[in-house]
Amino acid sequence: MSDASAIRVIFVEDEPDVRLGSAQALELAGFSVDAFATVEEAESCIVAGVPAVVLCDVKLPGMSGTEWQRRVKSIDANLPVILVTGHGDIAMAVRAMREGAYDFIAKPFPSEQLVAVVRRAAENRRLTLQVQSLRDQLESWHGIQASLIGRSQQMERLRRNLLTLASTSADVVIYGETGTGKELVARCLHDHSERRRCNFVPLNCGGLSEALAESELFGHEVGSFTGATRARVGKFEHAQHGTLFLDEIESMPMAVQIKLLRALQERSIERLGSNKPVPIDCRVIAASKDDLKVLSDKHKFRADLYYRIGVTFIELPPLRERREDIPMLFEHFTLQAATRYERTAPLLNSAQLADLMSHAWPGNVRELRNVADRFVLGMLGDRMTTESGEADMPSSFREKVEQFERAVIADELRRQHGDVAAAAKAMGLPKQTLYDKLRRLRIATDSFRADEA
């Protein structure tokens, strides 16, 4: 009902009784109806992007319905046109559908059929306009917004923090689950800093042996080990005056961590097989899916390296905690995939969008991008987010509880201008309990103070 009321019906019918009865049936179903006796009276209602569907009789005084359909499509190719025909005109209506008509209804028709056809067309129009709005926003975004897409509070805060950090030379640790975009965030830091004119050098530390990690980081001289037939510049030197990004730093061998610490302290390195120090000037950004402080407390990561590299920290929210960004992100990936595979970008229906919004997204943004690729390639079945029919109900239930908690707490913090003590009192919670929930749900109170500023 609410969706239908957002889209009005432009209705052209020359028979007064049919016009009145049909308009009343549609209004009872929740639609706003603009009814006219001729096309000429209705023409001024048709503009590109109008939130409406067209319902038009074929045989009219003056311009016919089929002629008007062609004119409507020349103004807005996506505006749904439903033709009303007599039984003898069905062949003509089929031809009109081949020319772009959304559907046709043969007279006489029951009001239930009319409402059902118009409702489907209105849903189609609503989704088309929603997608067009997302595409317009994506096209209008520039700079860091075009790289880190999202309208959620978490993404707004992330972009602000990155722009603040980009103007400094501070080393950074990025925390985030697999697929949240840690390398993308590191690239944004580099691209918006004074170091952007020099190299951004990524190195994934996962699975590197001690010898290989040292060679990758520091380089080597000829003959420094078996097979070293040529001298090699390491990542540190390649990142000179630029940025070195160490992904999965938690998996770096302990022996290499010692040498990395020394390089960061001395700001110089030595190639394997050489005693000559090489001065280095690069920003180091590390990324981890695990808390390095916890690992250092368990002696699984060097504490001195943690305190040296952890000048400032950025935490990336998982996709399930910023679900409002899913439609825009999915549309962005759909457009990218359509360009890459030379396909037309398809439109989501409401059931598919609901499926995307309710999924747990264990693979985060990377998983969403893969689903968009399959969507464009036509490789999905009835469900958008399951490949073998398995459901994610236990995690979905837990997430729904967390979503409810987050919404209640956020609303109260907004009313209390970010005052945690006042919010706790209003909700009847001990202050420490609320603080625990804020940490668990990753809710930052400063953003609510900013909202009121």
Number of C-alpha atoms within 10 A of each C-alpha: 9 8 12 22 16 15 23 21 24 21 23 25 25 18 12 12 10 13 17 12 12 21 22 16 16 22 17 11 17 19 25 19 20 15 21 19 18 20 22 13 11 16 14 8 12 19 13 14 16 14 17 26 27 25 28 29 26 24 17 17 13 9 13 15 26 23 12 17 26 16 14 20 18 12 14 14 16 19 29 24 29 28 24 25 21 14 12 10 14 15 10 12 24 14 12 22 17 9 13 18 23 22 19 22 21 16 14 11 11 11 15 12 11 19 19 13 16 26 23 15 25 26 18 21 21 21 17 19 17 15 17 14 14 18 15 11 13 18 11 10 12 10 10 17 15 14 14 17 18 21 14 15 16 19 18 15 13 18 20 12 13 19 15 13 18 19 14 12 14 14 20 21 24 23 22 18 18 17 19 22 20 25 18 12 22 26 20 20 26 26 20 17 20 15 21 16 11 16 18 22 19 18 17 16 21 15 12 15 13 15 13 14 22 22 20 19 25 24 23 23 18 15 13 16 13 7 8 12 12 11 15 17 16 20 23 28 23 20 22 19 19 23 30 26 27 24 23 21 22 24 17 21 20 15 13 17 22 13 17 20 18 15 19 19 12 12 16 17 24 19 23 22 14 13 9 11 13 14 15 18 15 24 23 21 27 26 26 20 19 15 13 23 16 12 15 17 11 11 11 15 22 21 17 13 19 18 13 14 21 18 11 12 15 16 18 18 18 20 23 20 18 16 19 15 19 21 17 20 20 22 22 19 20 26 18 17 22 18 13 11 12 11 12 13 19 15 17 19 13 13 12 14 16 12 14 21 17 17 20 23 20 17 16 18 21 16 17 21 21 15 21 26 22 15 20 24 18 10 10 16 13 11 13 20 22 15 11 8 10 8 13 13 12 9 13 15 13 12 17 12 12 16 17 12 15 18 12 12 21 19 15 19 25 18 15 18 20 22 16 19 16 16 22 20 12 13 13 10 13 11 16 12 10 19 16 11 16 18 10 11 15 14 18 16 16 13 18 21 15 11 11 11 7
